[in-house]
Every structure is written in structure tokens, then in C-alpha cells.
Amino acid sequence: MIEVICNDRLGKKIRVKCEPDDTIGDFKKLVAAQIGTAPEKIVLKKWYSTFKDHITLADYEIGNGSSLEMYYS
């Protein structure tokens, strides 16, 4: 079990508990459940790379305490 921090830079900063072998799509569903937004509208980025839904968190080397940027489309 790891904890990942998502920040939308508009005042919302949430901590999400998940597994490293969860996909980004599954992770978006966990984030959406906490903030009340549809998972299809959430875009997760780190610097300039946008994360794709079918790849796992471990493949992107996202671990415990990692911070991601959250945008809304």
C-alpha cells in the first residue's frame, strides 16, 4: 500500500492510498471518488509527461510519497 499526493494547484491537495500495481485509470477512479469529479475529466501529469490510463503506477515509478499534478479537461 502506497500513498500518492495529487495537487491541482487551485487549493485541492489530496492523499490517495493505492497499490503500486494499480493502473492510472484505476487511480483516477480513486481520486474521483474523493473529490467528486468524473474520472474521465481528470488528467494526471508529472512535469510535461501525461500519464496514460492503461499503464501501472509502478511502471511510471510512482512510489510512496510521490506527488502528481492534477488537471481537469
PQR file of N, CA, C, O and H, with PARSE charges and radii, in Angstrom:
ATOM      1  N   MET A   1       0.856  -1.180   0.000 -0.4000 1.5000
ATOM      2  CA  MET A   1       0.000   0.000   0.000 -0.0000 2.0000
ATOM      3  C   MET A   1       0.897   1.236   0.000  0.5500 1.7000
ATOM      4  O   MET A   1       1.786   1.373   0.840 -0.5500 1.4000
ATOM      5  N   ILE A   2       0.648   2.135  -0.958 -0.4000 1.5000
ATOM      6  CA  ILE A   2       1.406   3.383  -1.034 -0.0000 2.0000
ATOM      7  C   ILE A   2       0.431   4.559  -0.951  0.5500 1.7000
ATOM      8  O   ILE A   2      -0.775   4.395  -1.137 -0.5500 1.4000
ATOM      9  H   ILE A   2      -0.075   2.024  -1.640  0.4000 1.0000
ATOM     10  N   GLU A   3       0.970   5.738  -0.670 -0.4000 1.5000
ATOM     11  CA  GLU A   3       0.176   6.951  -0.594 -0.0000 2.0000
ATOM     12  C   GLU A   3       0.745   7.950  -1.597  0.5500 1.7000
ATOM     13  O   GLU A   3       1.924   8.299  -1.536 -0.5500 1.4000
ATOM     14  H   GLU A   3       1.949   5.871  -0.519  0.4000 1.0000
ATOM     15  N   VAL A   4      -0.103   8.406  -2.520 -0.4000 1.5000
ATOM     16  CA  VAL A   4       0.306   9.334  -3.568 -0.0000 2.0000
ATOM     17  C   VAL A   4      -0.433  10.643  -3.352  0.5500 1.7000
ATOM     18  O   VAL A   4      -1.620  10.643  -3.025 -0.5500 1.4000
ATOM     19  H   VAL A   4      -1.060   8.122  -2.569  0.4000 1.0000
ATOM     20  N   ILE A   5       0.263  11.761  -3.532 -0.4000 1.5000
ATOM     21  CA  ILE A   5      -0.307  13.086  -3.323 -0.0000 2.0000
ATOM     22  C   ILE A   5      -0.667  13.681  -4.681  0.5500 1.7000
ATOM     23  O   ILE A   5       0.153  13.684  -5.600 -0.5500 1.4000
ATOM     24  H   ILE A   5       1.227  11.762  -3.798  0.4000 1.0000
ATOM     25  N   CYS A   6      -1.894  14.183  -4.807 -0.4000 1.5000
ATOM     26  CA  CYS A   6      -2.356  14.842  -6.029 -0.0000 2.0000
ATOM     27  C   CYS A   6      -2.671  16.295  -5.702  0.5500 1.7000
ATOM     28  O   CYS A   6      -3.399  16.584  -4.752 -0.5500 1.4000
ATOM     29  H   CYS A   6      -2.561  14.180  -4.061  0.4000 1.0000
ATOM     30  N   ASN A   7      -2.121  17.202  -6.493 -0.4000 1.5000
ATOM     31  CA  ASN A   7      -2.304  18.633  -6.268 -0.0000 2.0000
ATOM     32  C   ASN A   7      -2.820  19.262  -7.558  0.5500 1.7000
ATOM     33  O   ASN A   7      -2.224  19.080  -8.620 -0.5500 1.4000
ATOM     34  H   ASN A   7      -1.530  16.968  -7.265  0.4000 1.0000
ATOM     35  N   ASP A   8      -3.930  20.005  -7.470 -0.4000 1.5000
ATOM     36  CA  ASP A   8      -4.451  20.653  -8.672 -0.0000 2.0000
ATOM     37  C   ASP A   8      -4.046  22.118  -8.766  0.5500 1.7000
ATOM     38  O   ASP A   8      -4.452  22.804  -9.704 -0.5500 1.4000
ATOM     39  H   ASP A   8      -4.414  20.153  -6.607  0.4000 1.0000
ATOM     40  N   ARG A   9      -3.263  22.609  -7.828 -0.4000 1.5000
ATOM     41  CA  ARG A   9      -2.736  23.971  -7.780 -0.0000 2.0000
ATOM     42  C   ARG A   9      -3.826  25.036  -7.694  0.5500 1.7000
ATOM     43  O   ARG A   9      -3.574  26.218  -7.929 -0.5500 1.4000
ATOM     44  H   ARG A   9      -2.932  22.052  -7.066  0.4000 1.0000
ATOM     45  N   LEU A  10      -5.036  24.603  -7.353 -0.4000 1.5000
ATOM     46  CA  LEU A  10      -6.136  25.541  -7.128 -0.0000 2.0000
ATOM     47  C   LEU A  10      -6.626  25.451  -5.692  0.5500 1.7000
ATOM     48  O   LEU A  10      -7.687  25.980  -5.360 -0.5500 1.4000
ATOM     49  H   LEU A  10      -5.241  23.643  -7.161  0.4000 1.0000
ATOM     50  N   GLY A  11      -5.860  24.788  -4.846 -0.4000 1.5000
ATOM     51  CA  GLY A  11      -6.229  24.668  -3.450 -0.0000 2.0000
ATOM     52  C   GLY A  11      -6.588  23.264  -3.019  0.5500 1.7000
ATOM     53  O   GLY A  11      -6.727  23.003  -1.824 -0.5500 1.4000
ATOM     54  H   GLY A  11      -4.999  24.359  -5.116  0.4000 1.0000
ATOM     55  N   LYS A  12      -6.741  22.355  -3.963 -0.4000 1.5000
ATOM     56  CA  LYS A  12      -7.068  20.965  -3.626 -0.0000 2.0000
ATOM     57  C   LYS A  12      -5.805  20.135  -3.644  0.5500 1.7000
ATOM     58  O   LYS A  12      -5.132  20.026  -4.668 -0.5500 1.4000
ATOM     59  H   LYS A  12      -6.628  22.567  -4.934  0.4000 1.0000
ATOM     60  N   LYS A  13      -5.493  19.558  -2.514 -0.4000 1.5000
ATOM     61  CA  LYS A  13      -4.335  18.664  -2.395 -0.0000 2.0000
ATOM     62  C   LYS A  13      -4.818  17.454  -1.612  0.5500 1.7000
ATOM     63  O   LYS A  13      -5.154  17.558  -0.432 -0.5500 1.4000
ATOM     64  H   LYS A  13      -6.040  19.647  -1.681  0.4000 1.0000
ATOM     65  N   ILE A  14      -4.851  16.306  -2.277 -0.4000 1.5000
ATOM     66  CA  ILE A  14      -5.391  15.116  -1.627 -0.0000 2.0000
ATOM     67  C   ILE A  14      -4.347  14.017  -1.587  0.5500 1.7000
ATOM     68  O   ILE A  14      -3.427  13.978  -2.403 -0.5500 1.4000
ATOM     69  H   ILE A  14      -4.578  16.221  -3.235  0.4000 1.0000
ATOM     70  N   ARG A  15      -4.507  13.133  -0.627 -0.4000 1.5000
ATOM     71  CA  ARG A  15      -3.653  11.950  -0.489 -0.0000 2.0000
ATOM     72  C   ARG A  15      -4.503  10.732  -0.794  0.5500 1.7000
ATOM     73  O   ARG A  15      -5.587  10.564  -0.234 -0.5500 1.4000
ATOM     74  H   ARG A  15      -5.255  13.164   0.036  0.4000 1.0000
ATOM     75  N   VAL A  16      -4.005   9.877  -1.688 -0.4000 1.5000
ATOM     76  CA  VAL A  16      -4.762   8.708  -2.124 -0.0000 2.0000
ATOM     77  C   VAL A  16      -3.955   7.461  -1.803  0.5500 1.7000
ATOM     78  O   VAL A  16      -2.788   7.356  -2.180 -0.5500 1.4000
ATOM     79  H   VAL A  16      -3.125  10.013  -2.143  0.4000 1.0000
ATOM     80  N   LYS A  17      -4.573   6.520  -1.110 -0.4000 1.5000
ATOM     81  CA  LYS A  17      -3.924   5.230  -0.820 -0.0000 2.0000
ATOM     82  C   LYS A  17      -4.288   4.259  -1.933  0.5500 1.7000
ATOM     83  O   LYS A  17      -5.455   4.126  -2.300 -0.5500 1.4000
ATOM     84  H   LYS A  17      -5.521   6.605  -0.804  0.4000 1.0000
ATOM     85  N   CYS A  18      -3.261   3.574  -2.472 -0.4000 1.5000
ATOM     86  CA  CYS A  18      -3.477   2.651  -3.585 -0.0000 2.0000
ATOM     87  C   CYS A  18      -2.360   1.610  -3.590  0.5500 1.7000
ATOM     88  O   CYS A  18      -1.467   1.634  -2.743 -0.5500 1.4000
ATOM     89  H   CYS A  18      -2.313   3.682  -2.174  0.4000 1.0000
ATOM     90  N   GLU A  19      -2.425   0.713  -4.542 -0.4000 1.5000
ATOM     91  CA  GLU A  19      -1.404  -0.317  -4.719 -0.0000 2.0000
ATOM     92  C   GLU A  19      -0.488   0.080  -5.882  0.5500 1.7000
ATOM     93  O   GLU A  19      -0.944   0.739  -6.816 -0.5500 1.4000
ATOM     94  H   GLU A  19      -3.151   0.694  -5.230  0.4000 1.0000
ATOM     95  N   PRO A  20       0.781  -0.303  -5.848 -0.5600 1.5000
ATOM     96  CA  PRO A  20       1.687   0.044  -6.950  0.2800 2.0000
ATOM     97  C   PRO A  20       1.302  -0.599  -8.279  0.5500 1.7000
ATOM     98  O   PRO A  20       1.651  -0.074  -9.336 -0.5500 1.4000
ATOM     99  N   ASP A  21       0.588  -1.726  -8.246 -0.4000 1.5000
ATOM    100  CA  ASP A  21       0.214  -2.379  -9.499 -0.0000 2.0000
ATOM    101  C   ASP A  21      -1.160  -1.939 -10.003  0.5500 1.7000
ATOM    102  O   ASP A  21      -1.698  -2.563 -10.918 -0.5500 1.4000
ATOM    103  H   ASP A  21       0.304  -2.152  -7.387  0.4000 1.0000
ATOM    104  N   ASP A  22      -1.741  -0.881  -9.433 -0.4000 1.5000
ATOM    105  CA  ASP A  22      -2.962  -0.284  -9.970 -0.0000 2.0000
ATOM    106  C   ASP A  22      -2.620   0.485 -11.242  0.5500 1.7000
ATOM    107  O   ASP A  22      -1.537   1.059 -11.357 -0.5500 1.4000
ATOM    108  H   ASP A  22      -1.304  -0.374  -8.690  0.4000 1.0000
ATOM    109  N   THR A  23      -3.542   0.492 -12.188 -0.4000 1.5000
ATOM    110  CA  THR A  23      -3.323   1.286 -13.397 -0.0000 2.0000
ATOM    111  C   THR A  23      -3.661   2.750 -13.115  0.5500 1.7000
ATOM    112  O   THR A  23      -4.300   3.062 -12.110 -0.5500 1.4000
ATOM    113  H   THR A  23      -4.422   0.025 -12.095  0.4000 1.0000
ATOM    114  N   ILE A  24      -3.235   3.631 -13.993 -0.4000 1.5000
ATOM    115  CA  ILE A  24      -3.558   5.048 -13.856 -0.0000 2.0000
ATOM    116  C   ILE A  24      -5.074   5.242 -13.929  0.5500 1.7000
ATOM    117  O   ILE A  24      -5.620   6.097 -13.232 -0.5500 1.4000
ATOM    118  H   ILE A  24      -2.716   3.378 -14.809  0.4000 1.0000
ATOM    119  N   GLY A  25      -5.756   4.460 -14.764 -0.4000 1.5000
ATOM    120  CA  GLY A  25      -7.212   4.536 -14.850 -0.0000 2.0000
ATOM    121  C   GLY A  25      -7.882   4.190 -13.531  0.5500 1.7000
ATOM    122  O   GLY A  25      -8.831   4.858 -13.120 -0.5500 1.4000
ATOM    123  H   GLY A  25      -5.312   3.766 -15.330  0.4000 1.0000
ATOM    124  N   ASP A  26      -7.391   3.141 -12.861 -0.4000 1.5000
ATOM    125  CA  ASP A  26      -7.923   2.780 -11.541 -0.0000 2.0000
ATOM    126  C   ASP A  26      -7.631   3.876 -10.522  0.5500 1.7000
ATOM    127  O   ASP A  26      -8.471   4.197  -9.681 -0.5500 1.4000
ATOM    128  H   ASP A  26      -6.620   2.598 -13.195  0.4000 1.0000
ATOM    129  N   PHE A  27      -6.443   4.438 -10.606 -0.4000 1.5000
ATOM    130  CA  PHE A  27      -6.046   5.501  -9.685 -0.0000 2.0000
ATOM    131  C   PHE A  27      -6.934   6.734  -9.873  0.5500 1.7000
ATOM    132  O   PHE A  27      -7.304   7.384  -8.895 -0.5500 1.4000
ATOM    133  H   PHE A  27      -5.761   4.176 -11.289  0.4000 1.0000
ATOM    134  N   LYS A  28      -7.276   7.058 -11.122 -0.4000 1.5000
ATOM    135  CA  LYS A  28      -8.163   8.192 -11.389 -0.0000 2.0000
ATOM    136  C   LYS A  28      -9.535   7.968 -10.756  0.5500 1.7000
ATOM    137  O   LYS A  28     -10.166   8.918 -10.293 -0.5500 1.4000
ATOM    138  H   LYS A  28      -6.976   6.530 -11.916  0.4000 1.0000
ATOM    139  N   LYS A  29      -9.999   6.722 -10.734 -0.4000 1.5000
ATOM    140  CA  LYS A  29     -11.289   6.418 -10.112 -0.0000 2.0000
ATOM    141  C   LYS A  29     -11.237   6.659  -8.609  0.5500 1.7000
ATOM    142  O   LYS A  29     -12.210   7.133  -8.022 -0.5500 1.4000
ATOM    143  H   LYS A  29      -9.487   5.950 -11.111  0.4000 1.0000
ATOM    144  N   LEU A  30     -10.097   6.333  -7.977 -0.4000 1.5000
ATOM    145  CA  LEU A  30      -9.940   6.588  -6.541 -0.0000 2.0000
ATOM    146  C   LEU A  30      -9.910   8.089  -6.257  0.5500 1.7000
ATOM    147  O   LEU A  30     -10.508   8.562  -5.290 -0.5500 1.4000
ATOM    148  H   LEU A  30      -9.306   5.949  -8.453  0.4000 1.0000
ATOM    149  N   VAL A  31      -9.207   8.828  -7.112 -0.4000 1.5000
ATOM    150  CA  VAL A  31      -9.145  10.285  -6.958 -0.0000 2.0000
ATOM    151  C   VAL A  31     -10.532  10.885  -7.152  0.5500 1.7000
ATOM    152  O   VAL A  31     -10.951  11.749  -6.381 -0.5500 1.4000
ATOM    153  H   VAL A  31      -8.722   8.444  -7.897  0.4000 1.0000
ATOM    154  N   ALA A  32     -11.247  10.428  -8.180 -0.4000 1.5000
ATOM    155  CA  ALA A  32     -12.580  10.955  -8.482 -0.0000 2.0000
ATOM    156  C   ALA A  32     -13.548  10.713  -7.328  0.5500 1.7000
ATOM    157  O   ALA A  32     -14.407  11.550  -7.051 -0.5500 1.4000
ATOM    158  H   ALA A  32     -10.907   9.726  -8.806  0.4000 1.0000
ATOM    159  N   ALA A  33     -13.412   9.572  -6.658 -0.4000 1.5000
ATOM    160  CA  ALA A  33     -14.284   9.275  -5.525 -0.0000 2.0000
ATOM    161  C   ALA A  33     -14.045  10.252  -4.372  0.5500 1.7000
ATOM    162  O   ALA A  33     -14.974  10.572  -3.630 -0.5500 1.4000
ATOM    163  H   ALA A  33     -12.714   8.892  -6.883  0.4000 1.0000
ATOM    164  N   GLN A  34     -12.811  10.726  -4.219 -0.4000 1.5000
ATOM    165  CA  GLN A  34     -12.508  11.652  -3.121 -0.0000 2.0000
ATOM    166  C   GLN A  34     -12.898  13.091  -3.432  0.5500 1.7000
ATOM    167  O   GLN A  34     -13.332  13.817  -2.538 -0.5500 1.4000
ATOM    168  H   GLN A  34     -12.057  10.466  -4.822  0.4000 1.0000
ATOM    169  N   ILE A  35     -12.750  13.514  -4.686 -0.4000 1.5000
ATOM    170  CA  ILE A  35     -13.005  14.928  -4.995 -0.0000 2.0000
ATOM    171  C   ILE A  35     -14.361  15.179  -5.632  0.5500 1.7000
ATOM    172  O   ILE A  35     -14.788  16.329  -5.736 -0.5500 1.4000
ATOM    173  H   ILE A  35     -12.398  12.924  -5.412  0.4000 1.0000
ATOM    174  N   GLY A  36     -15.048  14.124  -6.062 -0.4000 1.5000
ATOM    175  CA  GLY A  36     -16.385  14.294  -6.622 -0.0000 2.0000
ATOM    176  C   GLY A  36     -16.408  14.752  -8.066  0.5500 1.7000
ATOM    177  O   GLY A  36     -17.352  15.421  -8.487 -0.5500 1.4000
ATOM    178  H   GLY A  36     -14.701  13.190  -5.978  0.4000 1.0000
ATOM    179  N   THR A  37     -15.387  14.406  -8.832 -0.4000 1.5000
ATOM    180  CA  THR A  37     -15.313  14.738 -10.252 -0.0000 2.0000
ATOM    181  C   THR A  37     -15.309  13.441 -11.052  0.5500 1.7000
ATOM    182  O   THR A  37     -14.869  12.408 -10.545 -0.5500 1.4000
ATOM    183  H   THR A  37     -14.620  13.863  -8.490  0.4000 1.0000
ATOM    184  N   ALA A  38     -15.782  13.475 -12.271 -0.4000 1.5000
ATOM    185  CA  ALA A  38     -15.775  12.273 -13.111 -0.0000 2.0000
ATOM    186  C   ALA A  38     -14.338  11.891 -13.463  0.5500 1.7000
ATOM    187  O   ALA A  38     -13.532  12.767 -13.778 -0.5500 1.4000
ATOM    188  H   ALA A  38     -16.140  14.313 -12.682  0.4000 1.0000
ATOM    189  N   PRO A  39     -13.999  10.592 -13.417 -0.5600 1.5000
ATOM    190  CA  PRO A  39     -12.619  10.179 -13.706  0.2800 2.0000
ATOM    191  C   PRO A  39     -12.167  10.491 -15.125  0.5500 1.7000
ATOM    192  O   PRO A  39     -10.970  10.636 -15.373 -0.5500 1.4000
ATOM    193  N   GLU A  40     -13.121  10.599 -16.074 -0.4000 1.5000
ATOM    194  CA  GLU A  40     -12.753  10.918 -17.454 -0.0000 2.0000
ATOM    195  C   GLU A  40     -12.253  12.352 -17.599  0.5500 1.7000
ATOM    196  O   GLU A  40     -11.547  12.671 -18.556 -0.5500 1.4000
ATOM    197  H   GLU A  40     -14.094  10.482 -15.872  0.4000 1.0000
ATOM    198  N   LYS A  41     -12.616  13.213 -16.654 -0.4000 1.5000
ATOM    199  CA  LYS A  41     -12.213  14.616 -16.730 -0.0000 2.0000
ATOM    200  C   LYS A  41     -10.882  14.902 -16.050  0.5500 1.7000
ATOM    201  O   LYS A  41     -10.376  16.021 -16.137 -0.5500 1.4000
ATOM    202  H   LYS A  41     -13.189  12.954 -15.877  0.4000 1.0000
ATOM    203  N   ILE A  42     -10.305  13.912 -15.375 -0.4000 1.5000
ATOM    204  CA  ILE A  42      -9.052  14.108 -14.649 -0.0000 2.0000
ATOM    205  C   ILE A  42      -7.876  13.757 -15.551  0.5500 1.7000
ATOM    206  O   ILE A  42      -7.870  12.713 -16.203 -0.5500 1.4000
ATOM    207  H   ILE A  42     -10.716  13.004 -15.304  0.4000 1.0000
ATOM    208  N   VAL A  43      -6.884  14.640 -15.580 -0.4000 1.5000
ATOM    209  CA  VAL A  43      -5.642  14.398 -16.319 -0.0000 2.0000
ATOM    210  C   VAL A  43      -4.503  14.481 -15.313  0.5500 1.7000
ATOM    211  O   VAL A  43      -4.359  15.482 -14.612 -0.5500 1.4000
ATOM    212  H   VAL A  43      -6.889  15.488 -15.051  0.4000 1.0000
ATOM    213  N   LEU A  44      -3.692  13.427 -15.243 -0.4000 1.5000
ATOM    214  CA  LEU A  44      -2.555  13.398 -14.312 -0.0000 2.0000
ATOM    215  C   LEU A  44      -1.264  13.597 -15.080  0.5500 1.7000
ATOM    216  O   LEU A  44      -1.034  12.965 -16.111 -0.5500 1.4000
ATOM    217  H   LEU A  44      -3.808  12.614 -15.812  0.4000 1.0000
ATOM    218  N   LYS A  45      -0.416  14.491 -14.561 -0.4000 1.5000
ATOM    219  CA  LYS A  45       0.851  14.806 -15.218 -0.0000 2.0000
ATOM    220  C   LYS A  45       1.956  14.878 -14.186  0.5500 1.7000
ATOM    221  O   LYS A  45       1.712  15.063 -12.994 -0.5500 1.4000
ATOM    222  H   LYS A  45      -0.603  15.005 -13.724  0.4000 1.0000
ATOM    223  N   LYS A  46       3.159  14.730 -14.665 -0.4000 1.5000
ATOM    224  CA  LYS A  46       4.362  14.999 -13.878 -0.0000 2.0000
ATOM    225  C   LYS A  46       5.289  15.727 -14.827  0.5500 1.7000
ATOM    226  O   LYS A  46       5.704  15.163 -15.839 -0.5500 1.4000
ATOM    227  H   LYS A  46       3.358  14.579 -15.633  0.4000 1.0000
ATOM    228  N   TRP A  47       5.621  16.972 -14.520 -0.4000 1.5000
ATOM    229  CA  TRP A  47       6.361  17.848 -15.425 -0.0000 2.0000
ATOM    230  C   TRP A  47       5.584  17.977 -16.720  0.5500 1.7000
ATOM    231  O   TRP A  47       4.479  18.520 -16.712 -0.5500 1.4000
ATOM    232  H   TRP A  47       5.284  17.431 -13.698  0.4000 1.0000
ATOM    233  N   TYR A  48       6.125  17.493 -17.842 -0.4000 1.5000
ATOM    234  CA  TYR A  48       5.416  17.644 -19.117 -0.0000 2.0000
ATOM    235  C   TYR A  48       4.882  16.333 -19.650  0.5500 1.7000
ATOM    236  O   TYR A  48       4.328  16.309 -20.749 -0.5500 1.4000
ATOM    237  H   TYR A  48       7.022  17.052 -17.849  0.4000 1.0000
ATOM    238  N   SER A  49       5.025  15.239 -18.916 -0.4000 1.5000
ATOM    239  CA  SER A  49       4.537  13.949 -19.412 -0.0000 2.0000
ATOM    240  C   SER A  49       3.157  13.656 -18.830  0.5500 1.7000
ATOM    241  O   SER A  49       2.947  13.728 -17.619 -0.5500 1.4000
ATOM    242  H   SER A  49       5.475  15.259 -18.023  0.4000 1.0000
ATOM    243  N   THR A  50       2.234  13.329 -19.709 -0.4000 1.5000
ATOM    244  CA  THR A  50       0.876  12.969 -19.317 -0.0000 2.0000
ATOM    245  C   THR A  50       0.807  11.462 -19.160  0.5500 1.7000
ATOM    246  O   THR A  50       1.281  10.723 -20.023 -0.5500 1.4000
ATOM    247  H   THR A  50       2.405  13.270 -20.693  0.4000 1.0000
ATOM    248  N   PHE A  51       0.219  11.001 -18.066 -0.4000 1.5000
ATOM    249  CA  PHE A  51       0.137   9.568 -17.795 -0.0000 2.0000
ATOM    250  C   PHE A  51      -1.025   8.941 -18.548  0.5500 1.7000
ATOM    251  O   PHE A  51      -2.119   9.505 -18.600 -0.5500 1.4000
ATOM    252  H   PHE A  51      -0.166  11.601 -17.365  0.4000 1.0000
ATOM    253  N   LYS A  52      -0.784   7.779 -19.128 -0.4000 1.5000
ATOM    254  CA  LYS A  52      -1.799   7.050 -19.887 -0.0000 2.0000
ATOM    255  C   LYS A  52      -2.520   6.061 -18.972  0.5500 1.7000
ATOM    256  O   LYS A  52      -1.921   5.516 -18.045 -0.5500 1.4000
ATOM    257  H   LYS A  52       0.104   7.321 -19.086  0.4000 1.0000
ATOM    258  N   ASP A  53      -3.813   5.833 -19.237 -0.4000 1.5000
ATOM    259  CA  ASP A  53      -4.685   5.079 -18.333 -0.0000 2.0000
ATOM    260  C   ASP A  53      -4.332   3.604 -18.188  0.5500 1.7000
ATOM    261  O   ASP A  53      -4.610   3.026 -17.138 -0.5500 1.4000
ATOM    262  H   ASP A  53      -4.299   6.276 -19.990  0.4000 1.0000
ATOM    263  N   HIS A  54      -3.739   2.976 -19.180 -0.4000 1.5000
ATOM    264  CA  HIS A  54      -3.541   1.526 -19.139 -0.0000 2.0000
ATOM    265  C   HIS A  54      -2.198   1.106 -18.538  0.5500 1.7000
ATOM    266  O   HIS A  54      -1.921  -0.090 -18.455 -0.5500 1.4000
ATOM    267  H   HIS A  54      -3.512   3.446 -20.033  0.4000 1.0000
ATOM    268  N   ILE A  55      -1.365   2.043 -18.121 -0.4000 1.5000
ATOM    269  CA  ILE A  55      -0.041   1.736 -17.566 -0.0000 2.0000
ATOM    270  C   ILE A  55      -0.108   1.830 -16.041  0.5500 1.7000
ATOM    271  O   ILE A  55      -0.805   2.687 -15.498 -0.5500 1.4000
ATOM    272  H   ILE A  55      -1.590   3.015 -18.188  0.4000 1.0000
ATOM    273  N   THR A  56       0.617   0.947 -15.356 -0.4000 1.5000
ATOM    274  CA  THR A  56       0.551   0.901 -13.894 -0.0000 2.0000
ATOM    275  C   THR A  56       1.392   2.000 -13.253  0.5500 1.7000
ATOM    276  O   THR A  56       2.261   2.595 -13.891 -0.5500 1.4000
ATOM    277  H   THR A  56       1.184   0.251 -15.798  0.4000 1.0000
ATOM    278  N   LEU A  57       1.114   2.251 -11.988 -0.4000 1.5000
ATOM    279  CA  LEU A  57       1.885   3.243 -11.233 -0.0000 2.0000
ATOM    280  C   LEU A  57       3.340   2.813 -11.106  0.5500 1.7000
ATOM    281  O   LEU A  57       4.241   3.647 -11.185 -0.5500 1.4000
ATOM    282  H   LEU A  57       0.408   1.768 -11.470  0.4000 1.0000
ATOM    283  N   ALA A  58       3.576   1.515 -10.909 -0.4000 1.5000
ATOM    284  CA  ALA A  58       4.944   1.012 -10.761 -0.0000 2.0000
ATOM    285  C   ALA A  58       5.740   1.198 -12.047  0.5500 1.7000
ATOM    286  O   ALA A  58       6.942   1.460 -11.995 -0.5500 1.4000
ATOM    287  H   ALA A  58       2.844   0.837 -10.845  0.4000 1.0000
ATOM    288  N   ASP A  59       5.086   1.065 -13.202 -0.4000 1.5000
ATOM    289  CA  ASP A  59       5.778   1.270 -14.479 -0.0000 2.0000
ATOM    290  C   ASP A  59       6.238   2.710 -14.642  0.5500 1.7000
ATOM    291  O   ASP A  59       7.276   2.970 -15.251 -0.5500 1.4000
ATOM    292  H   ASP A  59       4.110   0.852 -13.244  0.4000 1.0000
ATOM    293  N   TYR A  60       5.465   3.650 -14.096 -0.4000 1.5000
ATOM    294  CA  TYR A  60       5.851   5.062 -14.127 -0.0000 2.0000
ATOM    295  C   TYR A  60       6.772   5.423 -12.964  0.5500 1.7000
ATOM    296  O   TYR A  60       7.157   6.584 -12.819 -0.5500 1.4000
ATOM    297  H   TYR A  60       4.622   3.439 -13.602  0.4000 1.0000
ATOM    298  N   GLU A  61       7.127   4.449 -12.141 -0.4000 1.5000
ATOM    299  CA  GLU A  61       7.988   4.640 -10.969 -0.0000 2.0000
ATOM    300  C   GLU A  61       7.376   5.625  -9.977  0.5500 1.7000
ATOM    301  O   GLU A  61       8.075   6.451  -9.389 -0.5500 1.4000
ATOM    302  H   GLU A  61       6.815   3.506 -12.258  0.4000 1.0000
ATOM    303  N   ILE A  62       6.062   5.523  -9.803 -0.4000 1.5000
ATOM    304  CA  ILE A  62       5.360   6.314  -8.799 -0.0000 2.0000
ATOM    305  C   ILE A  62       5.312   5.482  -7.530  0.5500 1.7000
ATOM    306  O   ILE A  62       4.735   4.395  -7.514 -0.5500 1.4000
ATOM    307  H   ILE A  62       5.495   4.853 -10.281  0.4000 1.0000
ATOM    308  N   GLY A  63       5.917   5.994  -6.471 -0.4000 1.5000
ATOM    309  CA  GLY A  63       6.003   5.247  -5.224 -0.0000 2.0000
ATOM    310  C   GLY A  63       5.367   5.998  -4.076  0.5500 1.7000
ATOM    311  O   GLY A  63       4.638   6.970  -4.276 -0.5500 1.4000
ATOM    312  H   GLY A  63       6.385   6.877  -6.485  0.4000 1.0000
ATOM    313  N   ASN A  64       5.650   5.538  -2.877 -0.4000 1.5000
ATOM    314  CA  ASN A  64       5.093   6.138  -1.671 -0.0000 2.0000
ATOM    315  C   ASN A  64       5.588   7.570  -1.517  0.5500 1.7000
ATOM    316  O   ASN A  64       6.793   7.820  -1.536 -0.5500 1.4000
ATOM    317  H   ASN A  64       6.242   4.748  -2.715  0.4000 1.0000
ATOM    318  N   GLY A  65       4.663   8.505  -1.366 -0.4000 1.5000
ATOM    319  CA  GLY A  65       5.012   9.902  -1.179 -0.0000 2.0000
ATOM    320  C   GLY A  65       5.201  10.680  -2.471  0.5500 1.7000
ATOM    321  O   GLY A  65       5.522  11.868  -2.428 -0.5500 1.4000
ATOM    322  H   GLY A  65       3.684   8.302  -1.351  0.4000 1.0000
ATOM    323  N   SER A  66       5.010  10.040  -3.615 -0.4000 1.5000
ATOM    324  CA  SER A  66       5.146  10.737  -4.894 -0.0000 2.0000
ATOM    325  C   SER A  66       4.054  11.793  -5.041  0.5500 1.7000
ATOM    326  O   SER A  66       2.956  11.643  -4.505 -0.5500 1.4000
ATOM    327  H   SER A  66       4.749   9.075  -3.650  0.4000 1.0000
ATOM    328  N   SER A  67       4.365  12.855  -5.768 -0.4000 1.5000
ATOM    329  CA  SER A  67       3.420  13.935  -5.969 -0.0000 2.0000
ATOM    330  C   SER A  67       3.108  14.057  -7.463  0.5500 1.7000
ATOM    331  O   SER A  67       4.016  14.058  -8.294 -0.5500 1.4000
ATOM    332  H   SER A  67       5.257  12.977  -6.203  0.4000 1.0000
ATOM    333  N   LEU A  68       1.830  14.159  -7.793 -0.4000 1.5000
ATOM    334  CA  LEU A  68       1.392  14.284  -9.181 -0.0000 2.0000
ATOM    335  C   LEU A  68       0.606  15.565  -9.344  0.5500 1.7000
ATOM    336  O   LEU A  68      -0.032  16.037  -8.403 -0.5500 1.4000
ATOM    337  H   LEU A  68       1.092  14.159  -7.117  0.4000 1.0000
ATOM    338  N   GLU A  69       0.652  16.131 -10.548 -0.4000 1.5000
ATOM    339  CA  GLU A  69      -0.139  17.317 -10.877 -0.0000 2.0000
ATOM    340  C   GLU A  69      -1.461  16.848 -11.467  0.5500 1.7000
ATOM    341  O   GLU A  69      -1.490  15.960 -12.320 -0.5500 1.4000
ATOM    342  H   GLU A  69       1.170  15.748 -11.312  0.4000 1.0000
ATOM    343  N   MET A  70      -2.556  17.450 -11.008 -0.4000 1.5000
ATOM    344  CA  MET A  70      -3.880  17.056 -11.449 -0.0000 2.0000
ATOM    345  C   MET A  70      -4.527  18.224 -12.195  0.5500 1.7000
ATOM    346  O   MET A  70      -4.583  19.345 -11.688 -0.5500 1.4000
ATOM    347  H   MET A  70      -2.533  18.171 -10.315  0.4000 1.0000
ATOM    348  N   TYR A  71      -5.015  17.944 -13.403 -0.4000 1.5000
ATOM    349  CA  TYR A  71      -5.684  18.938 -14.227 -0.0000 2.0000
ATOM    350  C   TYR A  71      -7.062  18.427 -14.585  0.5500 1.7000
ATOM    351  O   TYR A  71      -7.327  17.228 -14.496 -0.5500 1.4000
ATOM    352  H   TYR A  71      -4.970  17.034 -13.814  0.4000 1.0000
ATOM    353  N   TYR A  72      -7.946  19.335 -14.993 -0.4000 1.5000
ATOM    354  CA  TYR A  72      -9.297  18.956 -15.389 -0.0000 2.0000
ATOM    355  C   TYR A  72      -9.473  19.297 -16.867  0.5500 1.7000
ATOM    356  O   TYR A  72      -9.120  20.391 -17.307 -0.5500 1.4000
ATOM    357  H   TYR A  72      -7.730  20.308 -15.066  0.4000 1.0000
ATOM    358  N   SER A  73     -10.024  18.348 -17.630 -0.4000 1.5000
ATOM    359  CA  SER A  73     -10.246  18.602 -19.057 -0.0000 2.0000
ATOM    360  C   SER A  73     -11.705  18.835 -19.349  0.5500 1.7000
ATOM    361  O   SER A  73     -12.075  19.064 -20.500 -0.5500 1.4000
ATOM    362  H   SER A  73     -10.311  17.459 -17.272  0.4000 1.0000
TER
END
